[in-house]
């Protein structure tokens, strides 16, 4: 993390075990040259308890 550690929410509220994670990203193609003064990307992470399964990737 570029600006130091942040207080992150607990993503495993039920403790140890298997979890699935869904990641959403928005704004990744806003500045394709990579130079911005302010952040333009937003992320949403969702985690829930579930037994292991094959990965599913949606592009």
TIVO-2410 file (N, C-alpha, C; in nm, 3 decimals):
# residues 59
REC num residu      c1      c2      c3 atome chaine
REC   1      X   0.083  -0.117   0.000     N      A
REC   1      X   0.000   0.000   0.000    CA      A
REC   1      X   0.088   0.124   0.000     C      A
REC   2      X   0.061   0.209  -0.090     N      A
REC   2      X   0.149   0.322  -0.115    CA      A
REC   2      X   0.155   0.422  -0.001     C      A
REC   3      X   0.045   0.447   0.066     N      A
REC   3      X   0.041   0.553   0.168    CA      A
REC   3      X   0.033   0.497   0.309     C      A
REC   4      X   0.082   0.378   0.331     N      A
REC   4      X   0.085   0.321   0.465    CA      A
REC   4      X  -0.032   0.228   0.491     C      A
REC   5      X  -0.025   0.157   0.601     N      A
REC   5      X  -0.133   0.062   0.633    CA      A
REC   5      X  -0.261   0.135   0.672     C      A
REC   6      X  -0.371   0.075   0.638     N      A
REC   6      X  -0.502   0.128   0.672    CA      A
REC   6      X  -0.573   0.028   0.762     C      A
REC   7      X  -0.669   0.076   0.837     N      A
REC   7      X  -0.753  -0.014   0.915    CA      A
REC   7      X  -0.852  -0.077   0.818     C      A
REC   8      X  -0.833  -0.203   0.789     N      A
REC   8      X  -0.918  -0.273   0.694    CA      A
REC   8      X  -1.028  -0.348   0.768     C      A
REC   9      X  -1.144  -0.363   0.706     N      A
REC   9      X  -1.251  -0.440   0.771    CA      A
REC   9      X  -1.214  -0.587   0.778     C      A
REC  10      X  -1.274  -0.657   0.870     N      A
REC  10      X  -1.253  -0.802   0.883    CA      A
REC  10      X  -1.331  -0.870   0.770     C      A
REC  11      X  -1.260  -0.942   0.685     N      A
REC  11      X  -1.324  -1.010   0.573    CA      A
REC  11      X  -1.362  -1.154   0.606     C      A
REC  12      X  -1.322  -1.203   0.722     N      A
REC  12      X  -1.354  -1.340   0.761    CA      A
REC  12      X  -1.428  -1.339   0.895     C      A
REC  13      X  -1.552  -1.290   0.897     N      A
REC  13      X  -1.623  -1.274   1.024    CA      A
REC  13      X  -1.653  -1.405   1.096     C      A
REC  14      X  -1.654  -1.516   1.025     N      A
REC  14      X  -1.680  -1.645   1.091    CA      A
REC  14      X  -1.553  -1.719   1.128     C      A
REC  15      X  -1.440  -1.651   1.122     N      A
REC  15      X  -1.315  -1.712   1.163    CA      A
REC  15      X  -1.249  -1.793   1.053     C      A
REC  16      X  -1.161  -1.882   1.096     N      A
REC  16      X  -1.085  -1.964   1.000    CA      A
REC  16      X  -1.179  -2.053   0.921     C      A
REC  17      X  -1.137  -2.083   0.799     N      A
REC  17      X  -1.215  -2.170   0.713    CA      A
REC  17      X  -1.201  -2.128   0.568     C      A
REC  18      X  -1.285  -2.186   0.484     N      A
REC  18      X  -1.282  -2.156   0.341    CA      A
REC  18      X  -1.380  -2.043   0.310     C      A
REC  19      X  -1.334  -1.952   0.225     N      A
REC  19      X  -1.416  -1.839   0.183    CA      A
REC  19      X  -1.406  -1.822   0.033     C      A
REC  20      X  -1.511  -1.768  -0.027     N      A
REC  20      X  -1.509  -1.725  -0.165    CA      A
REC  20      X  -1.497  -1.574  -0.163     C      A
REC  21      X  -1.434  -1.516  -0.266     N      A
REC  21      X  -1.417  -1.372  -0.273    CA      A
REC  21      X  -1.457  -1.326  -0.412     C      A
REC  22      X  -1.536  -1.220  -0.417     N      A
REC  22      X  -1.570  -1.156  -0.543    CA      A
REC  22      X  -1.509  -1.016  -0.540     C      A
REC  23      X  -1.441  -0.980  -0.648     N      A
REC  23      X  -1.375  -0.850  -0.656    CA      A
REC  23      X  -1.432  -0.774  -0.776     C      A
REC  24      X  -1.475  -0.651  -0.751     N      A
REC  24      X  -1.523  -0.561  -0.856    CA      A
REC  24      X  -1.428  -0.443  -0.863     C      A
REC  25      X  -1.395  -0.400  -0.984     N      A
REC  25      X  -1.309  -0.283  -1.003    CA      A
REC  25      X  -1.379  -0.188  -1.100     C      A
REC  26      X  -1.368  -0.058  -1.070     N      A
REC  26      X  -1.429   0.044  -1.156    CA      A
REC  26      X  -1.327   0.155  -1.177     C      A
REC  27      X  -1.318   0.204  -1.300     N      A
REC  27      X  -1.230   0.316  -1.329    CA      A
REC  27      X  -1.090   0.277  -1.372     C      A
REC  28      X  -1.064   0.150  -1.394     N      A
REC  28      X  -0.929   0.105  -1.428    CA      A
REC  28      X  -0.883   0.155  -1.564     C      A
REC  29      X  -0.976   0.187  -1.653     N      A
REC  29      X  -0.939   0.233  -1.786    CA      A
REC  29      X  -0.957   0.384  -1.802     C      A
REC  30      X  -0.976   0.455  -1.692     N      A
REC  30      X  -0.999   0.600  -1.697    CA      A
REC  30      X  -0.875   0.673  -1.750     C      A
REC  31      X  -0.758   0.639  -1.702     N      A
REC  31      X  -0.633   0.703  -1.745    CA      A
REC  31      X  -0.534   0.595  -1.789     C      A
REC  32      X  -0.543   0.549  -1.913     N      A
REC  32      X  -0.458   0.439  -1.957    CA      A
REC  32      X  -0.308   0.468  -1.955     C      A
REC  33      X  -0.268   0.596  -1.956     N      A
REC  33      X  -0.124   0.625  -1.951    CA      A
REC  33      X  -0.068   0.614  -1.809     C      A
REC  34      X  -0.157   0.598  -1.711     N      A
REC  34      X  -0.111   0.574  -1.574    CA      A
REC  34      X  -0.081   0.696  -1.491     C      A
REC  35      X  -0.094   0.817  -1.545     N      A
REC  35      X  -0.065   0.937  -1.468    CA      A
REC  35      X  -0.194   1.005  -1.426     C      A
REC  36      X  -0.215   1.017  -1.295     N      A
REC  36      X  -0.332   1.087  -1.241    CA      A
REC  36      X  -0.290   1.161  -1.116     C      A
REC  37      X  -0.358   1.271  -1.089     N      A
REC  37      X  -0.332   1.348  -0.966    CA      A
REC  37      X  -0.409   1.289  -0.848     C      A
REC  38      X  -0.528   1.238  -0.872     N      A
REC  38      X  -0.614   1.179  -0.769    CA      A
REC  38      X  -0.650   1.037  -0.810     C      A
REC  39      X  -0.679   0.950  -0.714     N      A
REC  39      X  -0.719   0.813  -0.749    CA      A
REC  39      X  -0.845   0.812  -0.835     C      A
REC  40      X  -0.848   0.726  -0.934     N      A
REC  40      X  -0.964   0.715  -1.021    CA      A
REC  40      X  -1.024   0.574  -1.018     C      A
REC  41      X  -0.965   0.486  -0.940     N      A
REC  41      X  -1.013   0.349  -0.934    CA      A
REC  41      X  -1.088   0.327  -0.803     C      A
REC  42      X  -1.197   0.249  -0.811     N      A
REC  42      X  -1.274   0.207  -0.695    CA      A
REC  42      X  -1.280   0.056  -0.695     C      A
REC  43      X  -1.277  -0.003  -0.576     N      A
REC  43      X  -1.281  -0.149  -0.563    CA      A
REC  43      X  -1.388  -0.188  -0.462     C      A
REC  44      X  -1.449  -0.302  -0.487     N      A
REC  44      X  -1.545  -0.361  -0.394    CA      A
REC  44      X  -1.505  -0.506  -0.377     C      A
REC  45      X  -1.481  -0.546  -0.252     N      A
REC  45      X  -1.449  -0.685  -0.221    CA      A
REC  45      X  -1.562  -0.744  -0.137     C      A
REC  46      X  -1.608  -0.861  -0.177     N      A
REC  46      X  -1.713  -0.930  -0.105    CA      A
REC  46      X  -1.661  -1.069  -0.072     C      A
REC  47      X  -1.670  -1.109   0.054     N      A
REC  47      X  -1.624  -1.242   0.097    CA      A
REC  47      X  -1.737  -1.311   0.170     C      A
REC  48      X  -1.751  -1.443   0.148     N      A
REC  48      X  -1.852  -1.521   0.218    CA      A
REC  48      X  -1.799  -1.662   0.238     C      A
REC  49      X  -1.841  -1.727   0.348     N      A
REC  49      X  -1.794  -1.863   0.373    CA      A
REC  49      X  -1.855  -1.960   0.272     C      A
REC  50      X  -1.769  -2.044   0.214     N      A
REC  50      X  -1.815  -2.145   0.118    CA      A
REC  50      X  -1.703  -2.244   0.095     C      A
REC  51      X  -1.736  -2.372   0.081     N      A
REC  51      X  -1.632  -2.472   0.053    CA      A
REC  51      X  -1.559  -2.441  -0.078     C      A
REC  52      X  -1.437  -2.495  -0.093     N      A
REC  52      X  -1.359  -2.471  -0.215    CA      A
REC  52      X  -1.433  -2.520  -0.341     C      A
REC  53      X  -1.419  -2.445  -0.447     N      A
REC  53      X  -1.473  -2.479  -0.579    CA      A
REC  53      X  -1.374  -2.431  -0.683     C      A
REC  54      X  -1.384  -2.475  -0.808     N      A
REC  54      X  -1.297  -2.420  -0.912    CA      A
REC  54      X  -1.319  -2.270  -0.927     C      A
REC  55      X  -1.214  -2.197  -0.963     N      A
REC  55      X  -1.223  -2.052  -0.984    CA      A
REC  55      X  -1.314  -2.023  -1.102     C      A
REC  56      X  -1.388  -1.911  -1.090     N      A
REC  56      X  -1.470  -1.859  -1.199    CA      A
REC  56      X  -1.423  -1.716  -1.221     C      A
REC  57      X  -1.380  -1.685  -1.343     N      A
REC  57      X  -1.331  -1.551  -1.374    CA      A
REC  57      X  -1.422  -1.493  -1.482     C      A
REC  58      X  -1.479  -1.375  -1.452     N      A
REC  58      X  -1.561  -1.303  -1.549    CA      A
REC  58      X  -1.484  -1.180  -1.590     C      A
REC  59      X  -1.467  -1.162  -1.718     N      A
REC  59      X  -1.393  -1.045  -1.766    CA      A
REC  59      X  -1.486  -0.949  -1.838     C      A
***
